[in-house]
Amino acid sequence: MKKEWPLWEIFIRSKSGLNHKHVGSLHATDAEMALENARDLYTRRNEGVSIWVVESKHITASDPDDSDPLFEPARDKVYRHPTFYTVPDNVSHM
């Protein structure tokens, strides 16, 4: 019986100080192989300064069909959104 290698989710940080972003998935026998393959596949042109690999089985995700009940408590907290504030013109990014 042929056993399939585990699936790994790959996250790359493009520059120091930025967040890691999910860039894709790959199959590998272990974390070291996943890291090396992720480097070869996703950072061929020096796109990153850091790589995270996480075996997919360790990720718990919400079901998109359950989004209404899951996010309902946050919808009535409009004060959490910065829509009531004006941003000064001299602020270049936020």
ZIDA-V296710 format. One record per helix or strand of 3 or more residues. SS is the DSSP state (hx for helix, st for strand). FROM is the first residue (numbers start at 1). LEN is the number of residues. If there is no record, write none. Layout:
# ZIDA-V296710
SS&FROM&LEN, SS&FROM&LEN
This chain:
# ZIDA-V296710
st&6&8, st&21&8, hx&31&12, st&50&6, hx&56&3, hx&64&12, hx&78&3, hx&82&3
